[in-house]
Each structure stands twice: as structure tokens, then as C-alpha cells.
Amino acid sequence: MKKINSWVIIIFFVASLVSIQGCVTEKASLKIEKSLPQSKLAYYNDNFDELRDDLWDQTGLIYKREQMKNYKAAKMRIENGQLVIETQVGSFSKGGLVSKYLLRGDFDIQIDCHLDFLKDVGDMDQIMALGVVEKGPVPQASHLVAITLLKKPGEGSGIFSSYRVGMHDIKGKSWLPMGDFHGSLRFARIGDKISTYYRKEGGSWKKRNTFPAGGGDASVGILLQNFTMIRESINATKPVVAKFDNLRINAAQEIIEEEI
């Protein structure tokens, strides 16, 4: 597999706020042509029996100076064969992983995740997401696609997917009310389209949205945080905890590794 220099992602995972109704769910039907064989993809699958620094970098982008003044990185640990991310109380807190490898061409990737939303936790948010950043000619032209579970104070929880160019330009999203999530999230890029999917435990795959694909080499990442982009103050009285397991690359036409 061809290797390239590391690419520093500066826009990974922007949590959006506006909820827009739309997108009827449907069953997922995928076919990736000319994928690498499973024998070559298996190395990049992760059961999270350990934190693999050959596959992942830790990430935690802060959006505003007001947040940096009172920020603590979320705790990450391996527990019972799962990755557990736990935000810290009393501060803006965030933790996540971004892949050291890039996916080139068409791909299909999924991960199991679990989040029980908290009630009566003060002035904070609860956000868990799976995201893909498609590299552009400059970071400001990169494409971000995310499928996100979100609960804000005094509001219901739900799942949405969004598409963004750089840090600001939201191209589309939709909102579906949803409670605690035990299931799987998934991305598939085929040709000039990229689609988001979710599946509840024991259920079938449902499509949330299809967006125009940027086509660039794509990093994959996961995150958990207790604040949205515009929040300037926080009173987080309890930690938010999410669990991740069984990341699987079902198909990929090419995987590009970073140079060491």
C-alpha cells in the first residue's frame, strides 16, 4: 500500500446546532467495486482490546478561547474489550480518535457505539459522533461528514448527519428524535456520493442522508464531548460516558498509510 506524509486535520468534528426535519430512513444497500480483499483490510479493523497507536491519533479540537480557559481532555481507557471515553466535570471536555491512515476511493466503514443520555446534568451538552474528513487542496476546502447523537439542556435527544466545507459552510443535515443509543454507525462513499447510516442493536441498517462526496483521501474519527461549538460557559455536573467497539472496514479500494 502506498504511503504518504501525515496530514494534520484542523477541522475534525464540528458539532452543529440547528435541527432540521427531513430524510425518511430506509434500508441500506451497498456494493463497493474493486475493494481490497479482507485479508488486507483486517489489519485496520479494531476490536479495542488495546489502544492501538499504530492506527489512531488522539484529538480534541477547541473552538473558542472562552472554552480553552476551562478545558480538560476527556479520559480514555480500554475496559472489557471496549474503548471508553469519559468527559470530565466542571469544564469543557472532549476526547476522540482520528485514523492515522486515509481511505482512498470508495469505502464502507462502521463502528459499534453506546451512549446513555444523562438527565439533570446542569448547563452542558452531550455529543457523540462518527465522522469522515475528506482532504481538500487546503484544510479550509476539506469536507466533513458526521453522524451525531446530541442532547442539549432542556431539549430532547436525537441523531442527525451533516455535511460541511471547512469550518463554516453547512450544506445539509436532518434530525431524528432518538433516546439512548446502543447500536452502530456507518459511512459509505460510492462514486460522488457519501451516505450515513445507523442501526440499533438487533435492528437493520437505516440510511440518514446522502451528500456530495469531496472525493479526497479520507480520515475517520470518533468523539465524545460535553459542549457545542457556540457554548461560552459550562456547568458540567456529571461525566458523559460513551463506549466504542468493533470498528470494521467492510470495503475500501485503497488505504494510504502515513510515513513514520
C-alpha positions in Angstrom: 0.0 0.0 0.0 1.3 3.4 -0.9 2.5 5.7 1.9 2.1 9.5 2.1 3.2 12.1 4.6 1.0 12.8 7.6 -1.9 15.3 7.2 -2.8 17.4 10.2 -6.6 17.7 10.3 -7.6 21.1 11.8 -11.3 20.9 11.3 -12.2 17.4 12.7 -15.7 17.2 14.1 -17.6 20.4 14.3 -20.8 19.8 16.3 -23.7 21.7 14.7 -26.7 23.1 16.5 -29.7 23.7 14.3 -32.2 20.9 13.9 -33.9 20.4 10.6 -36.6 17.9 9.9 -36.2 15.6 7.0 -34.9 12.4 5.4 -37.1 9.3 5.7 -35.0 6.3 6.8 -34.5 3.4 4.5 -32.7 0.1 4.4 -29.0 0.2 3.4 -27.9 -1.5 0.2 -24.2 -1.2 -0.6 -21.8 -2.5 -3.2 -18.2 -1.4 -3.3 -16.5 -2.4 -6.6 -12.8 -3.4 -6.7 -12.3 -3.4 -2.9 -9.1 -4.6 -1.3 -9.5 -8.2 0.0 -10.5 -8.7 3.6 -7.0 -10.2 4.2 -5.6 -6.7 3.6 -8.3 -4.8 5.4 -8.2 -6.9 8.5 -5.1 -5.1 9.9 -7.2 -1.8 10.1 -10.1 -3.4 11.9 -10.1 -2.7 15.7 -11.7 -4.7 18.5 -10.4 -2.2 21.0 -8.7 -4.8 23.1 -5.9 -2.2 23.4 -5.4 1.4 22.3 -3.5 1.0 19.1 -1.2 3.9 18.4 -0.4 2.4 15.0 -3.9 3.2 13.9 -5.0 6.2 15.9 -4.1 9.7 17.0 -5.9 11.3 19.9 -7.7 14.6 19.1 -9.7 17.3 20.8 -10.3 20.5 18.9 -11.4 23.5 20.8 -13.5 26.1 19.0 -13.2 29.3 21.2 -10.8 30.9 23.6 -13.5 31.0 26.2 -13.6 27.2 26.1 -9.8 26.9 26.3 -9.7 28.8 29.5 -11.6 26.0 31.2 -10.9 22.8 29.3 -9.9 19.3 30.3 -9.3 16.5 27.9 -11.8 13.6 28.3 -10.4 10.4 29.8 -9.9 7.4 27.5 -9.4 3.8 28.6 -9.8 0.3 27.4 -12.3 -1.6 29.5 -13.8 -5.1 28.9 -12.6 -5.0 25.3 -14.2 -1.6 24.5 -12.9 1.9 24.2 -14.5 4.1 26.9 -14.4 7.9 26.6 -15.5 9.9 29.7 -15.7 13.7 29.9 -14.6 15.5 33.0 -16.9 17.5 35.2 -16.8 21.2 35.8 -15.2 22.1 32.5 -15.4 21.9 28.7 -14.3 18.4 28.0 -13.7 16.4 24.8 -11.9 13.3 23.6 -11.6 11.4 20.4 -9.5 9.4 18.0 -8.7 10.1 14.3 -7.2 7.5 12.0 -3.5 7.7 11.0 -4.5 6.0 7.7 -6.5 7.5 4.9 -9.2 5.8 2.8 -8.9 6.4 -1.0 -11.7 5.8 -3.5 -14.9 4.1 -2.4 -15.2 2.7 1.1 -17.6 1.3 3.7 -16.8 1.6 7.4 -18.8 1.1 10.6 -18.4 1.0 14.4 -20.5 -0.1 17.4 -21.2 2.6 19.9 -23.2 3.1 23.1 -24.4 6.3 24.8 -26.9 6.6 27.6 -28.0 10.2 27.8 -27.9 11.8 31.2 -30.8 13.8 32.8 -30.5 16.9 35.0 -26.8 17.4 34.5 -26.6 21.2 34.5 -25.7 23.6 31.7 -23.8 21.3 29.3 -24.4 19.3 26.1 -24.0 15.6 25.3 -22.5 14.7 21.9 -21.2 11.5 20.4 -20.1 11.3 16.7 -18.5 9.3 13.9 -17.0 11.5 11.2 -15.1 11.4 8.0 -12.9 14.3 6.7 -12.2 14.3 3.0 -8.9 16.1 2.3 -9.1 19.2 0.1 -6.3 21.1 -1.6 -6.1 23.2 1.6 -7.6 22.5 5.0 -10.3 25.2 4.5 -11.6 23.3 1.5 -11.8 19.9 3.2 -15.2 18.2 3.5 -16.5 17.0 6.9 -19.4 14.5 7.1 -20.6 13.4 10.5 -23.3 11.3 12.0 -24.0 12.6 15.5 -26.0 11.8 18.7 -26.9 15.0 20.5 -28.8 16.2 23.6 -28.8 19.9 24.7 -30.1 21.2 28.1 -33.9 21.1 28.3 -34.3 19.5 24.9 -34.9 16.1 23.5 -32.1 13.9 22.2 -31.7 12.8 18.6 -29.5 11.7 15.8 -28.5 13.8 12.7 -26.0 13.8 9.9 -24.4 16.8 8.5 -22.1 17.9 5.6 -19.7 20.9 5.8 -16.9 22.5 3.9 -14.2 23.8 6.1 -15.4 25.2 9.4 -18.5 27.1 8.4 -20.3 26.1 5.3 -23.1 23.7 6.3 -24.6 22.1 3.2 -27.3 20.0 4.7 -28.5 18.0 7.7 -31.5 16.3 9.2 -32.8 15.4 12.7 -34.5 12.3 14.0 -35.5 12.1 17.7 -33.8 9.2 19.5 -33.1 8.2 23.1 -30.2 6.2 24.4 -28.3 4.7 21.6 -26.9 1.2 21.6 -26.1 0.2 18.1 -23.8 1.0 15.2 -22.9 4.0 13.0 -21.7 3.7 9.4 -20.4 5.6 6.4 -20.2 4.5 2.7 -18.6 6.6 -0.1 -19.5 5.3 -3.6 -18.5 7.5 -6.5 -19.5 11.1 -6.0 -21.8 10.4 -3.0 -21.2 9.7 0.7 -24.0 8.3 2.9 -24.6 8.0 6.6 -26.3 5.0 8.3 -27.3 3.9 11.8 -28.5 0.6 13.2 -30.0 0.0 16.6 -28.9 -3.1 18.5 -30.7 -6.1 16.9 -32.2 -4.0 14.1 -31.5 -3.3 10.5 -29.5 -0.6 8.8 -31.3 2.7 8.2 -30.0 5.5 5.9 -30.0 9.0 7.3 -28.6 11.1 4.5 -26.6 11.1 1.2 -24.3 14.1 0.5 -22.0 15.0 -2.4 -18.6 13.4 -1.8 -15.5 15.6 -1.9 -13.5 12.6 -3.3 -10.3 13.4 -1.4 -8.4 10.9 0.8 -10.5 10.4 3.9 -9.6 10.2 7.6 -12.1 8.6 10.0 -12.7 9.5 13.6 -14.8 9.2 16.7 -15.5 11.7 19.5 -17.4 12.4 22.7 -17.8 15.9 24.2 -19.9 17.9 26.6 -20.2 21.2 24.6 -21.2 22.6 21.3 -19.3 25.0 19.1 -21.0 28.2 20.3 -21.1 27.4 24.1 -19.1 30.0 26.1 -19.8 28.8 29.6 -20.4 25.4 31.2 -21.6 23.8 34.4 -21.0 20.1 33.8 -22.1 18.3 37.0 -21.7 14.7 35.7 -19.4 13.0 33.2 -20.7 11.9 29.8 -19.6 8.3 29.0 -19.6 6.6 25.6 -18.3 3.2 24.6 -17.0 2.2 21.2 -16.2 -1.3 19.8 -15.7 -3.4 16.7 -14.6 -0.8 14.1 -14.8 -2.6 10.7 -13.7 -1.6 7.3 -16.2 -3.6 5.3 -14.7 -2.5 2.0 -12.1 0.0 0.7 -10.5 0.4 -2.7 -7.2 1.7 -1.2 -5.7 2.5 2.2 -3.0 5.1 2.4 -0.6 4.9 5.4 1.2 7.8 6.9 5.0 7.8 6.9 6.7 7.2 10.2 
